[in-house]
């Protein structure tokens, strides 16, 4: 099974979070220990990892 991520969405296509999913989570009292088992955060991280930045690089050579 491959964990390769196809980078096919620009950051403006993905959108942005307006509210942390942790704010209303039933396991909030367990923070930060609960984050490694959280399926919602895993899905968010995977979606963001697929994105390609739409901003131009400002690095100077």
C-alpha positions in Angstrom: 0.0 0.0 0.0 1.5 3.3 -1.0 1.3 6.5 1.1 2.1 8.7 -1.8 0.1 11.9 -2.0 -1.0 13.2 -5.3 -0.5 17.0 -5.2 -3.3 18.1 -7.5 -5.1 20.9 -5.6 -4.0 24.5 -5.1 -4.4 26.0 -1.7 -7.2 28.2 -2.8 -9.1 25.1 -4.0 -8.7 23.5 -0.6 -9.9 26.4 1.4 -9.1 27.2 5.0 -10.3 26.3 8.5 -12.5 28.9 10.2 -12.7 27.0 13.5 -10.7 24.2 15.1 -12.5 20.9 15.1 -11.1 20.4 18.6 -13.3 23.2 20.1 -16.4 21.0 20.3 -14.8 17.6 20.5 -15.9 15.2 23.2 -12.2 14.3 23.8 -11.0 17.9 24.2 -10.1 17.2 27.9 -7.5 14.8 26.5 -5.6 17.4 24.4 -2.8 17.1 23.3 -2.6 13.4 23.8 -5.7 12.7 21.6 -4.5 14.3 18.4 -2.6 11.3 17.1 -5.7 9.1 17.1 -8.1 11.8 15.7 -9.6 10.9 12.4 -10.8 14.4 11.7 -7.4 15.9 12.1 -5.9 13.1 10.0 -8.3 13.9 7.2 -7.5 17.6 7.4 -3.7 17.1 7.4 -4.0 14.7 4.4 -6.1 17.2 2.5 -3.7 20.0 3.2 -0.7 17.8 2.3 -2.3 17.4 -1.2 -2.2 21.1 -1.8 0.2 23.1 -3.8 0.9 26.6 -2.7 -0.4 29.3 -5.1 2.1 31.9 -3.8 5.2 32.7 -5.6 8.5 31.8 -3.9 10.2 34.8 -2.5 13.6 33.1 -2.0 16.6 35.0 -3.4 19.5 33.1 -4.9 
